[in-house]
Amino acid sequence: MIYPKIAIVYLCWADEPIKYLRDALDAISNQDYPKNSLILHVVYNGPRVNEEGFASFIESEIKKRQDNLPETIFVDLKSNIGFSAGNNLGIRQAIAKGAEYVFLHNSDGYLASDTISKLFEAIESDKKIGVCQPLILLDPEKNLINSAGNNLHYLQIGYCDKYRQKIDENLLPNTDIGYASGAGVLMRVDLLNEHGLWNERFFLYHEDTEYSERLRLLGYKIKLVGNAVFYHKYEFKNKPNKFFWIERNRHGLELMFYKWPTLLLLLPLEILFNLGLLASSIFGGWLKELLKVYAYWLSPKNWREWMVDRKIIQSKRTITDRKLLASMTPFISLGDFKAPKIVEMLANFVFTIYWFLIKILIWW
């Protein structure tokens, strides 16, 4: 059998190589997919400002394993160009080397020995599968799920499905999901060539949502491959600066993917949701970040830039908003965010009522 070339793009930055690289390289060395049909691209997004870099450490660890690793290309970018742009650099290299599939590999995770093979098997079985992700389990709590695919709320709020639920030995069946997690995702090169790489306007957060949703609008399926496993050393970090990127990009998703009548229908709920966010930001210490989001979206220049993406996406789409919304959920889960359970319950009550109303009204 001729196995197509699959590229693994491992993106890291700051001190992540010291903490995670060894496990990732050892797991890649142990893949049962033919080594001569794999290629590894390690992309280092550089150190934090005024901190030491770890490029020499990366080179040393690769050299130690060179007899067991597939062909490996290392790029030291010297500075952080963002999650999307860093991955895109690796993707472009992979395409130039003749890869037919690309697996994006989070820095803080590692593969089970048959994961690449299982993902390849699944995506080859149906040409309408545009992107697929493995079952992502926590490490060291390997009996707990990190993500069984991600759920997407109709306000473009994303969160991990079945987070911290226990998993049995049978794992999970392959199933359609809201969007594929960027922590570990297999993509088709032909679709990347035809419909574009990851959107670099999303410097951080929601870039995986955008790519999955872009393919869904073109009629492709987004799948969880339940018998393929990726272990994730996930740590929840409630840092104020992340909220700017999360909220800025969430509004970007709404603008890019919904038709204007849908946006108008969602506007009252969006205003109500933002009042809740305003209260939450005051008590949570990220009011400054939320105000930066509002300032960003009050700039006509920023609107013009996002409208370029919107025009392209809306011109190419093949499914309706009604069908797009059918893949979404009316519920949110706050996960590791410290908030009273009653807040989540009340929010979901309002979201569900509004969901039934717009489902009746939206026929376009």
N, C-alpha and C positions, 0 to 999 in steps of 0.2 A: 504494500500500500504506500502511496506517495502522501506524505504529510505536509500540509501547507506550512509556511513559515509563520510562527507566532512570535511577536516581540513583546517583551515585558519591559514596561517603563517604570522604573523605580525612582520616584522624586522625593528628595529630602532637603532639609535646610537646617541651619543653626547647629545645635549639638545632637540632632536626631541620629546621625550615623553612629555615634558612640553608644547610644542607648539601644538601637534597634537593628543596625545593619547586619551584624553577624548572623542573627537568627534568620533574617530574610535571605541572605546569600546561601546559607546552608540548606534552606528549604527549596530554593530554586535549583540548587545542585542535585537535589533528590527527586526532581520531577520525573514521572515515568513517560512523559511525552518525549519523543526522540530528541536528543540533545542537538543534533545537527539541523533540526528544524526549529530550534529556539534561538532567540538572540536577546540579550539583556542590555538595556540602556539605563545607566545610572546617571541621573541628573541632579547635581548639587546646586541648590538655589542660594548658596553662600551663607555666611554667618550673619548673626544679628549685628546691628551697627555697633562698632567699637568692641566687638568680641572676636575671639580667635576662630579661624576656620578649620575645617576638618578634611580638606581635600586630600592631604597626604595620608591620613588614616584610611580613607575610602580606597585609595590606590593600593595601600598595603594589604587591606583585607581581600580585595579582589585578586591580587597577586598570589596570596596564600592559597587561594582556591581555584587558580586558573586551570588546573587539570580536570576539575570536576564541573566547573561552570560552563554554560554555553558561551559562544562568542560574546564578549562583553565590551561595550563602549562606554567610557566615562567622560562626562562633560562637567567642568567646574565653571559655573556662571558668575562667581565672585559676589553677586548680589541677588536679592530676592526679587524676581520679576513676576511673582504671583503663581498661584496653583495652576490656573489654566494655561498661562504662557509657558511655564516650566514643563508641563505635560505635553504641550503642543510641540515644543522643541524635540522632545523624545519621539513623539509620533512622526514628525517630519523625517527624523533620522531613520525610523523604522520603515517608513514608506520607501525612502531612498535605498534601503537595503533589501527591498523586495518582500516585506512582510505582507501577509494577507489578513492578519488579525493583530490587534494590539490589546494587551492587558495592562490596565493602569493599576499600579501596586502602591498602596499607601506606605509611607515610611515606617509606620509603627505596627506593621502586621507581617504575617508570613503564611505561606501556602501549605496545605496538606499535600502529600506526595502525588495525588492523582487529580488535583484540582484543575490544572490546565487541560488535561485530557477530557475530564468530565464537561467542562465548559465548551470545549471544541465540539464534542459529541452532540451537545444540546443545540448549539447555534447552527451546526451543519444539518441538523434534522429538519429545519424549517427556514427557508430563505426569507420569511417575513419576520423572523426575530431580528430586530435591529441591534439590540444590545442585551447582554445578560450579566448577572452578577452571581457569585457564589453565596451560599449561606455564610454569614459572618458571625462567628462565635467570639465571645470574650476570652481574653487570656489575662490572668491565669484561671478564671472561672469558666472552664471550657464546657461546662454543662449548661451555660446560659447564653442566650442569643443576644448579639449586638444588633444585627439587622437581618430580617428575613425579607429583604426588599424594603423600600421606603414608601410610606404613605404620603399622599399629597392632598392637602386640604384645598378647597376651592378658592381660598384667599391666598393660595400659593405658599402655604406654610407646610414645610416638610418635616417628617420625623420617622424614626426607625420603627418598622413593624415588629411586634412581638418582643420589644426590648426587655431584656432580663428575664424572659420566660425560659423555663427549663426545656431542654431538648432531650429526647430519648435516642436510643441507638438507631432508630429507623430514619432519623433526620426528617426532611420534609419533601413533599412532592414538588415537581416543577410547576410554577404557577405564574400568572400575570401579576405584575406589581405596578404601583404608582410611578416609581422611577427607580433607577439603579443607583446604588451608592457608589460614589467616587472612590471609596476606600479600596474597592476591588471590582473592576468591571472589564468585560471583554467586548470589544467593538470590531465592526467590519471595516476594513480599509476601503473597500469600494464605496461604502456610504460616507466615510470621512472625506474621500476625494470628491464625491458628488455633491454633498450637502454641507461641507465645512467641518473644521476641527472644533475644539472647545472654544467657546466664546470668551475672548480675553478681556472683554468689558467686565466680566465677573472675576475680579482679581482674587476674591476669596469668598467662598460659600455660594451655594445654589448653582454652581457651574454644572454639576451632575444633573440637577433638576432640569436645567435648560436643555442639555443635550438629549435627555430622554424625552422631554416634551416635544422638542423639535422633530424627533423621529416619529413620535406618536401622531403628530399632525400630518405626517406623510403616510400614515397607514401602517407603520411597523409596530411589532409587539415588543414589550419590555418584560423580560423574564427573570425570575429567580430560578437558579439551578440548585435544587435542594440537596442533591447528593455530592455537591462540590463544596469544599469548606475552606474558608479563609479565617485565620485567627487574628484577632485585633486587640492590641494592648491599649484599649481605649481608656482615656482619662477625660472626664468632663471638666472643662475649664470655663468658669463663669467670669470671663474678663470683659470689662465694659466696652473695649474697642471693637470686639467682635460684633456688637449689636448694630453698629453703623453698616457694616457689610451685609449682615443678614437682612435688615429692613430695606436698605437701598436696593438690593438685588431682588427682594421679594416684589417690590413695586415694579421693577424692571420686567419681571416675568409676567405680571398682570398686563402691562402695557404691550409687551411683545406678542402674547399668545391669544388674548381675548379680542373679540370683535367689539366695536364701540358700543352697541346696545347692551352687551353683557357688562361692560365696564360701568355704564350708567346704572344698570340694575344693582350692581354690587356696591355702588358709591355710598348709600346710606349705612350699610353694614360696615364698610371700610372706615367711615367716620366714627361709628360707635366703637369699633375695634381699636382705633387710634386713641380714643379717649381712655380706653383701658390700658393701652400701652403707655400713655402719658403718666397715669397714676403709678403703674408698675415701674417706670423708669425713675420716678422721683424716689420711691422707696428702695429700688434696687441699685441706685447710684449710677445710672447710665442716661440721665436726662440730657447731658451734653451731647451724647452720641445720637440720641433721637432727634434733637434739634438740628444737628448736622444733616440728618436725612432730609428733614423738611427744607432746609436751606438748599440742599443739593437739588431737590425736585422743584424748587421755585425758580431755578435758573433755566431760561429758554435755551441756552447753549446745550445743557445736558439733555433736555428733551429732544432737541434736534438730533443729537448723536444716537439716542435710543430709537428714535423714529426710523433711522436707516435700517436697523435690525428688524423692526416691526414690519416695514414695507416688504423686505425680502421674505420673511416668514409667512406673512399673510398672502403673498402672491403665489407661494408654492404649496400651501396647505391643501389637503385632500379630504379632511373630515370637518364636520361642523363643531361649533362650540358645545352643542347638546351632547354629541358623542364624546368630546373631550372631557366634559364634566362628569360623564358616566364612569370614567376611570378614577375619579377623585372621591374624597370622603368628606362628610360633614363634621367629622370629629377631629379634635386635636388631643395630643397627649403632651403634658409638660415634662415628662421624663425626669431628668435629674434637676430640673429647675426647682428651687425651693419656693413653693407657693401652696397656700391652703387648698385642699382638695375641692372645697366648695367653689373656688374660682374656676377650676377646670369644668366642674359640673354645670355651673351657670352658663359659662361660655358655650359649652356643647349644646345646652338646651336652646339658646338663642340661635346658634349656628344651624341646628337641625330644622327649626321652624323656617328659617330663611331659605334653607336648602330646598325644602318641599315647595315653597312659593316660587323660587326661580326655576325649578325643574318644570313647573306647569307653564311658566311664561316663555322660557327660552325654547324656541323651535328652530332657530337658525344655526 
